[in-house]
Amino acid sequence: DEYQTDVQIIPVGIYYENHIASRSRVLVTFGKSISAKKHYRSYQDHPQTGFQNLMNEISLAMQQLTLHIDLNKNYEQTYERWRSSRILKPNIIDQYISDTKMIKQLIKDEHSLQSIKQHKNSELSKPSWPIYPLVIYGMINHIIPYWILRRFISQKVKDIHFYSSMKLALGMVLVPLFYVLQSILLIALGVPYYWIVLYILTLPSFGMIALRHFGNNIP
């Protein structure tokens, strides 16, 4: 159509609270649309330049929508300083805003970590006393499969970015298998069937409660 169509490109930012932890929160943000039409003339004059200009505009827009650390600005050092000093928030949007501000501060002032550490804390709610027994119950009944998962993944999976995916895939097999083994053990011990059924039905819910309160703090 001789470059008459005004194609609009929507930049999308994906922010992971903890990209290696299972069940961690994620925020998807959509930015303002970018018109490709304004780059048509430069593309006609020099295709590579026009294409690169469009890619640069998209890249800049996406950087504003997610947590971004420039690779040329001590990436590893900045990332480790941020990770050890971040303030955990109960709301994922507040978490993103807090993390973004901290990253910018760390990049701007390499000595700012000292002031940040003085205010390091967590605003995440801790389990109240009535909930603690449920959390402990869930932890005790899942500690063995959880330990096996962590042990296997730490030894066999080399790339930490695949930790959460492997946890999910293996957990879908290992945890139900463990429930079956628990049921067989209770049957062998002579526990009435209705108590076994009730017990097994409680495990997924209380396991999720335990994971909700403690799982995200453990990779």
C-alpha positions as CSV (number, residue, x, y, z in Angstrom):
1,D,0.0,0.0,0.0
2,E,3.1,2.3,-0.5
3,Y,3.4,2.9,3.2
4,Q,0.0,4.5,3.6
5,T,-1.2,2.4,6.5
6,D,-0.4,3.9,9.9
7,V,0.6,0.8,11.8
8,Q,0.5,1.2,15.6
9,I,2.8,-0.8,17.8
10,I,1.9,-1.3,21.4
11,P,5.0,-1.6,23.7
12,V,4.5,-4.2,26.5
13,G,6.5,-4.4,29.7
14,I,6.6,-7.6,31.8
15,Y,7.8,-7.2,35.3
16,Y,8.5,-10.3,37.4
17,E,8.7,-9.9,41.2
18,N,11.1,-12.9,41.4
19,H,11.7,-14.5,38.0
20,I,13.3,-17.7,39.6
21,A,10.7,-18.3,42.3
22,S,7.4,-20.3,41.8
23,R,4.2,-18.4,42.3
24,S,5.8,-15.0,42.4
25,R,3.8,-12.1,41.1
26,V,4.0,-10.6,37.7
27,L,2.8,-7.2,36.3
28,V,2.1,-6.7,32.6
29,T,2.0,-3.0,31.5
30,F,0.9,-1.6,28.1
31,G,2.4,1.6,27.0
32,K,1.3,4.3,24.6
33,S,1.1,3.2,20.9
34,I,4.0,4.0,18.6
35,S,3.3,5.0,15.0
36,A,5.5,3.3,12.5
37,K,4.4,5.7,9.8
38,K,6.8,8.5,11.0
39,H,9.7,6.2,10.2
40,Y,8.5,5.3,6.7
41,R,10.5,8.1,5.0
42,S,13.8,7.3,6.6
43,Y,13.1,3.6,5.8
44,Q,12.6,4.4,2.1
45,D,15.8,6.4,2.1
46,H,17.8,3.9,4.0
47,P,16.0,0.7,5.2
48,Q,18.5,-0.2,7.9
49,T,18.4,3.2,9.4
50,G,14.6,3.5,9.3
51,F,14.2,0.0,10.9
52,Q,16.8,0.8,13.6
53,N,15.1,4.1,14.5
54,L,11.8,2.3,15.0
55,M,13.5,-0.4,17.1
56,N,15.2,2.2,19.2
57,E,11.9,4.0,19.9
58,I,10.2,0.7,20.8
59,S,13.1,-0.3,23.1
60,L,13.0,3.0,24.9
61,A,9.3,2.7,25.4
62,M,9.6,-0.8,26.8
63,Q,12.4,0.3,29.2
64,Q,9.9,2.6,30.8
65,L,7.5,-0.2,31.4
66,T,9.7,-2.7,33.2
67,L,12.6,-2.9,35.5
68,H,15.6,-1.9,33.5
69,I,19.4,-1.9,34.2
70,D,21.6,-0.7,31.5
71,L,24.2,-3.4,30.6
72,N,26.9,-0.7,30.4
73,K,26.3,0.5,33.9
74,N,27.7,-2.2,36.2
75,Y,24.8,-4.5,35.6
76,E,25.8,-7.3,37.9
77,Q,26.8,-5.1,40.8
78,T,23.7,-2.9,40.5
79,Y,21.4,-6.0,40.4
80,E,23.0,-7.6,43.4
81,R,22.8,-4.3,45.4
82,W,19.2,-3.9,44.5
83,R,18.2,-7.5,45.3
84,S,19.8,-7.3,48.7
85,S,18.2,-4.0,49.6
86,R,14.8,-4.0,48.0
87,I,11.7,-3.2,50.1
88,L,9.0,-5.9,49.7
89,K,5.5,-4.5,49.1
90,P,2.2,-6.3,49.4
91,N,0.9,-4.7,46.2
92,I,2.6,-5.6,42.9
93,I,2.2,-2.1,41.4
94,D,3.8,-0.5,44.5
95,Q,6.5,-3.2,44.3
96,Y,7.3,-2.2,40.7
97,I,7.4,1.6,41.6
98,S,9.6,0.9,44.6
99,D,12.0,-1.3,42.7
100,T,12.2,1.2,39.8
101,K,13.0,4.1,42.1
102,M,15.7,2.1,43.9
103,I,17.3,1.0,40.6
104,K,17.5,4.6,39.4
105,Q,18.9,5.7,42.7
106,L,21.6,3.0,42.6
107,I,22.6,3.9,39.1
108,K,22.7,7.6,39.9
109,D,24.7,7.3,43.1
110,E,26.9,4.3,43.5
111,H,27.2,5.1,47.2
112,S,23.5,5.3,47.8
113,L,23.3,1.7,49.1
114,Q,24.4,2.9,52.5
115,S,21.3,5.1,52.9
116,I,19.1,2.4,51.4
117,K,20.2,-0.3,53.8
118,Q,19.2,1.9,56.8
119,H,15.6,1.7,55.6
120,K,15.6,-1.9,54.4
121,N,12.5,-3.7,55.5
122,S,9.5,-5.7,54.4
123,E,6.0,-4.5,54.2
124,L,4.6,-7.9,53.4
125,S,2.1,-9.1,56.0
126,K,3.3,-11.9,58.3
127,P,1.0,-14.8,59.1
128,S,-1.1,-13.9,62.2
129,W,-1.1,-16.2,65.2
130,P,-4.4,-18.0,64.2
131,I,-2.9,-18.7,60.8
132,Y,0.4,-20.1,62.1
133,P,-0.9,-23.6,62.9
134,L,-2.2,-23.9,59.4
135,V,1.1,-22.7,57.9
136,I,3.0,-25.2,60.1
137,Y,0.6,-28.0,59.2
138,G,1.1,-27.3,55.5
139,M,4.9,-27.1,55.8
140,I,5.2,-30.3,57.7
141,N,3.1,-32.3,55.3
142,H,5.0,-31.0,52.2
143,I,8.6,-30.7,53.6
144,I,9.8,-34.0,52.0
145,P,8.6,-33.3,48.4
146,Y,9.7,-29.7,48.7
147,W,13.2,-30.8,49.8
148,I,13.4,-33.4,47.0
149,L,12.4,-30.7,44.5
150,R,15.0,-28.2,45.7
151,R,17.7,-30.9,45.9
152,F,17.0,-32.1,42.4
153,I,16.8,-28.7,40.8
154,S,19.9,-27.3,42.5
155,Q,21.9,-30.2,41.3
156,K,20.5,-30.9,37.8
157,V,19.3,-27.5,36.6
158,K,22.2,-25.2,35.7
159,D,20.2,-22.1,34.5
160,I,18.4,-20.5,37.4
161,H,15.9,-19.0,35.0
162,F,14.4,-22.5,34.6
163,Y,14.0,-23.1,38.4
164,S,10.4,-22.0,38.6
165,S,9.3,-23.9,35.5
166,M,11.0,-27.1,36.7
167,K,9.4,-26.7,40.1
168,L,6.0,-26.4,38.6
169,A,6.4,-29.3,36.2
170,L,8.0,-31.7,38.7
171,G,5.7,-30.6,41.6
172,M,2.6,-31.5,39.5
173,V,3.9,-35.1,39.5
174,L,5.9,-35.4,42.8
175,V,3.3,-33.8,45.2
176,P,0.3,-36.0,44.1
177,L,2.6,-39.0,44.2
178,F,3.5,-38.1,47.7
179,Y,-0.2,-37.8,48.6
180,V,-0.7,-41.3,47.4
181,L,2.2,-42.7,49.4
182,Q,0.8,-40.9,52.5
183,S,-2.6,-42.5,51.9
184,I,-1.0,-45.9,51.6
185,L,0.9,-45.4,54.8
186,L,-2.2,-44.3,56.7
187,I,-4.1,-47.3,55.4
188,A,-1.3,-49.6,56.5
189,L,-1.5,-48.0,60.0
190,G,-5.2,-48.8,60.2
191,V,-6.5,-45.2,60.1
192,P,-10.3,-45.1,59.1
193,Y,-10.9,-44.3,55.5
194,Y,-13.0,-41.2,56.1
195,W,-10.2,-39.7,58.1
196,I,-7.7,-40.4,55.3
197,V,-10.0,-38.8,52.8
198,L,-10.4,-35.8,54.9
199,Y,-6.7,-35.5,55.6
200,I,-5.8,-35.8,51.9
201,L,-8.4,-33.2,51.0
202,T,-6.8,-30.7,53.3
203,L,-3.3,-31.0,52.0
204,P,-3.5,-29.0,48.8
205,S,-5.1,-26.0,50.5
206,F,-2.8,-25.9,53.5
207,G,0.2,-26.5,51.3
208,M,-0.8,-23.4,49.3
209,I,-1.1,-21.4,52.5
210,A,2.4,-22.4,53.6
211,L,3.8,-21.7,50.2
212,R,2.1,-18.3,50.1
213,H,3.7,-17.2,53.4
214,F,7.2,-18.7,52.9
215,G,7.6,-20.1,49.4
216,N,8.4,-16.8,47.7
217,N,11.2,-16.2,50.1
218,I,12.9,-19.4,49.0
219,P,14.2,-19.8,45.4
